[in-house]
């Protein structure tokens, strides 16, 4: 499942983390997790009985939720901008 190439990761981190080398930024990590979650969700649409992948998806969603909670406590304005950019809340 090669859904994230090196170039795509760099584009995600440069778009959300400031620079492509800033892989530790919370915004970049959340954006990367969102890309992975979207990719796995598409996989599960076609393979409904893949329960181990479903478990992994739930773990990624929980990790993203924890990072979003941390970001909302540290930088509320940045949290709101990131939610708007990624289209997570409706």
BANU-356095 format. One line per field, with one value per residue (C-alpha): residue in one letter; residue number from 1; x, y, z. Coordinates in steps of 0.001 Angstrom, whole numbers, plus 500000, padded with zeros to 6 digits. Example, Ala and Ser with C-alpha at 12.3 -4.5 7.8 and 13.67 -1.06 7.14 Angstrom:
# BANU-356095
code <- [A | S] $
pos <- [1 | 2] $
px <- [512300 | 513670] $
py <- [495500 | 498940] $
pz <- [507800 | 507140] $
//
This chain:
# BANU-356095
code <- [X | X | X | X | X | X | X | X | X | X | X | X | X | X | X | X | X | X | X | X | X | X | X | X | X | X | X | X | X | X | X | X | X | X | X | X | X | X | X | X | X | X | X | X | X | X | X | X | X | X | X | X | X | X | X | X | X | X | X | X | X | X | X | X | X | X | X | X | X | X | X | X | X | X | X | X | X | X | X | X | X | X | X | X | X | X | X | X | X | X] $
pos <- [1 | 2 | 3 | 4 | 5 | 6 | 7 | 8 | 9 | 10 | 11 | 12 | 13 | 14 | 15 | 16 | 17 | 18 | 19 | 20 | 21 | 22 | 23 | 24 | 25 | 26 | 27 | 28 | 29 | 30 | 31 | 32 | 33 | 34 | 35 | 36 | 37 | 38 | 39 | 40 | 41 | 42 | 43 | 44 | 45 | 46 | 47 | 48 | 49 | 50 | 51 | 52 | 53 | 54 | 55 | 56 | 57 | 58 | 59 | 60 | 61 | 62 | 63 | 64 | 65 | 66 | 67 | 68 | 69 | 70 | 71 | 72 | 73 | 74 | 75 | 76 | 77 | 78 | 79 | 80 | 81 | 82 | 83 | 84 | 85 | 86 | 87 | 88 | 89 | 90] $
px <- [500000 | 502276 | 499951 | 502443 | 505577 | 508489 | 507457 | 503862 | 505004 | 507239 | 504306 | 502093 | 504712 | 505563 | 501882 | 501015 | 504281 | 506033 | 508978 | 509331 | 512056 | 509759 | 508333 | 507722 | 505117 | 501753 | 499913 | 502016 | 501542 | 497772 | 497691 | 499751 | 497472 | 494471 | 495994 | 496591 | 493066 | 491526 | 493576 | 492674 | 489008 | 488996 | 490576 | 487905 | 485123 | 486245 | 487251 | 484526 | 485727 | 489285 | 488946 | 492626 | 492897 | 489752 | 491441 | 494480 | 492203 | 490580 | 494021 | 494999 | 491757 | 492424 | 495974 | 494748 | 492107 | 494734 | 496946 | 493980 | 493127 | 496713 | 496728 | 493427 | 494847 | 498128 | 497023 | 493283 | 493555 | 495916 | 493543 | 490604 | 492618 | 493799 | 490271 | 489094 | 491928 | 491479 | 487694 | 487396 | 484440 | 481206] $
py <- [500000 | 502728 | 505671 | 508227 | 508846 | 510896 | 513857 | 513724 | 513706 | 516706 | 518525 | 517814 | 519050 | 522119 | 522977 | 522566 | 522530 | 525526 | 523735 | 520222 | 519476 | 520394 | 516912 | 517403 | 520128 | 519198 | 520629 | 518586 | 515401 | 515882 | 516555 | 513414 | 511321 | 512731 | 511667 | 508162 | 507971 | 509009 | 506424 | 503619 | 504641 | 504250 | 500812 | 499777 | 500897 | 498205 | 495604 | 495592 | 492457 | 493671 | 493927 | 494270 | 497347 | 498697 | 498352 | 500224 | 502952 | 503359 | 503683 | 506398 | 508272 | 508145 | 509401 | 512286 | 513118 | 513282 | 515548 | 517802 | 518062 | 519027 | 521626 | 523121 | 523580 | 525100 | 527193 | 527636 | 529883 | 527446 | 524611 | 526394 | 527208 | 523602 | 522225 | 524602 | 523666 | 519925 | 520051 | 517819 | 519413 | 520376] $
pz <- [500000 | 498725 | 499073 | 500423 | 498446 | 499729 | 497574 | 498789 | 502428 | 501753 | 500138 | 503154 | 505620 | 503557 | 503240 | 506901 | 508859 | 507322 | 505672 | 504332 | 506916 | 509829 | 510308 | 514017 | 513709 | 515135 | 512131 | 509716 | 511727 | 511813 | 508061 | 507381 | 509591 | 507731 | 504409 | 505767 | 507213 | 503891 | 502013 | 504409 | 504318 | 500536 | 500943 | 503427 | 501096 | 498655 | 501276 | 503880 | 505680 | 506312 | 510068 | 510927 | 508730 | 510375 | 513765 | 512478 | 511131 | 514536 | 516142 | 513646 | 514283 | 518032 | 517568 | 515391 | 517997 | 520748 | 518628 | 517810 | 521509 | 522295 | 519519 | 520680 | 524184 | 522964 | 519979 | 519537 | 516482 | 514745 | 515617 | 513998 | 510867 | 510536 | 510959 | 508237 | 505861 | 506290 | 506371 | 509430 | 511230 | 509547] $
//
